[in-house]
Amino acid sequence: MIEARELSKTYDDVEALRQVSFKIKSGEVIGLLGPNGAGKTTLMKILTGFIHPSSGTALIDGLDVLKETARVREIIGYLPENSPVYPELTVQSYLKMIAELRNIPPAEQRGYISEAVYAAGLADRLTTPIGSLSKGYRQRVGLAQAILHKPKLLILDEP
């Protein structure tokens, strides 16, 4: 499912990752542990195609993240550390927008949104503007958007 081969990332003169290699099989659940600045977020951003490695290769479900980024993003649900949400939108409006961006057919959007809302524990917050939610509930909104399209792989940064 995930394969990292000799991944390295350097920002200017700072080495964020050095030759990281591993394989994760489908169905496995793993956590990345390390102090601040260890490269955990950098690794997740490489795996999701948001940044390019300085060297090395990342494969998701056999797809090269650099060469097939759009296809990789279709099968990944990603919750970044600071989930980009729109404070003026209600939870329901935001998730509908995400469903449209994810090309979920209009006839199926309601069902997808209902499943994500239920899984994230947001059923009683659908009409609440995101900006008025607590940080914990905003994280739940971020989780709901990450799982909305029923991804094969879920990558969570500081959930």
Secondary structure, 3 states (H helix, E strand, C coil): CEEEEEEEEEECCEEEEEEEEEEECCCCCCCCCCCCCCCHHHHHHHHCCCCCCCEEEEEECCEECCCCHHHHHHHEEEECCCCCCCCCCEHHHHHHHHHHHCCCCHHHHHHHHHHHHHHHCCHHHCCCEHHHCCHHHHHHHHHHHHHCCCCCEEEECCC
